[in-house]
């Protein structure tokens, strides 16, 4: 039994030693590789950098590839290799999912080299990079607007592109996001009981996106904002604001006579109409 334990101990010790040697040699290999790479970065042998950049890229090491392309992009600008280096510089960042830098490099590439064989793909990927950066609807949508503009320009420049169909899908998604943003902004003012601002935002949303999927709700909220603004106004302003409530009711019920909001809309209309009949005339002089 003791002999077996001894043998196991020896085997385990040899395994640990082998593992330690393996880790040691791997560490040395990594250090040597890093040292070679750093020497390459400092080198002025641009042809070698060009060659190694593509070697790293095709091995899937997009970080090292991107750094080398960064080093040589200005060196090769204006040469017959210039547009290739610029394109793969952008692609290296794109493969790293660094969409911010990739969008800048793709955009610069197709603008500087519109006749390049990579120009169409670079312009499409500019829009796609903006698309990937687009935030949720609650946040600022400047990047979303940039994505929409980029896809629109891509389809103008390349009307027969194989990328057209997917560009249209991304474009529709981005436009829906702007509709959502407009809706949420208008609704936020209503939820905060800022009814004057709510009325402005709701009208803007309906004007900007007349076919919005939120149209029924937005028109209902416009009616309700008008009613609540009138209800909470000083006496001198109530007649005008209740009249606006009546006007909004007719607009709403004319478009959505079977709305789920119909009962509440009718209630607000009747209260506004009653006010105008009973007190509107008496208050005319005060205004």
Phi, psi and omega in degrees: 000316180296324179296320178296318179297318179299314180299318179298322180295318179296313180299315181297320180295319178296321179297316179297321180294317179297319179296321179295317178298318180299312179299321180297311180294324177296319179297317178299316181299318179296316181297317179297316180299315179297320180296317178297319181295318180294323176295322178297318180299324183277348184288156173255015176276084189290331176295320178294318178299318178301312180298312183292326179301317179288328176297313178298318182299313184287342174275353180090008178268081189283338178293307180295322178300313181299321180295319179291320176296324175301320183293329189249355186299321180283331179295320185265358180299132180089355177260178180287351176258355188300312183290331177293314179298315181297318180295315182285337170299311178297318181295326179297318178288324177298318180292337175276358184065026173270079189288337179294305179292322181299318181297323179295314183290320177297315181298316179297321183296307186288336177285323181278334183226067184296341179265001180296147175295345179265357190298315182299313180295321180296320180292319177298315183290337173300310178298320181295321178296319175298318179302317181291338178270350185298127183274178178294158189302333183294338186265175179301138187249027178299319180292324177298318177298321178296321178296315179299313180298319182295316179293322178297315179293323178300316182288332174292316182285332184226068186296338182253017183294147174292344179274000187298315184297314179290329176298319178297323178294314178296321180298316179297320179296319180292321178294322176298324180293323177293324175298315179299317179299315180298316179298313183294323179295313179297317181292329179299315178299320178297315181295333179273004180063026176264078194289328177295314178293324179299315180299316179297312183294321179294316178297320179296318180297316179292326179288318182289325184227073184298336181260018182303146178291347179263012189304313182299313181294320180297319179292325176295315179294328176295315176299314183290323177297318178298316180295313182290327175296316178297316183298327183259012181271163172292157186305321185296338183254358187289322183301311181298320185283327174290327176295323176296323177299315179298317180297317180293326178297314181296323177295317183292308184291333177293328181267328183229068183295334181254025184296151174292344178267005189301317183296313180293323178298318179297320180299314181295321178298314183296321178292320178294317180295320179297318178300313182296323180287321186273325189235344185303315183294321181295333185266358187301319183292330183290338184271000000 
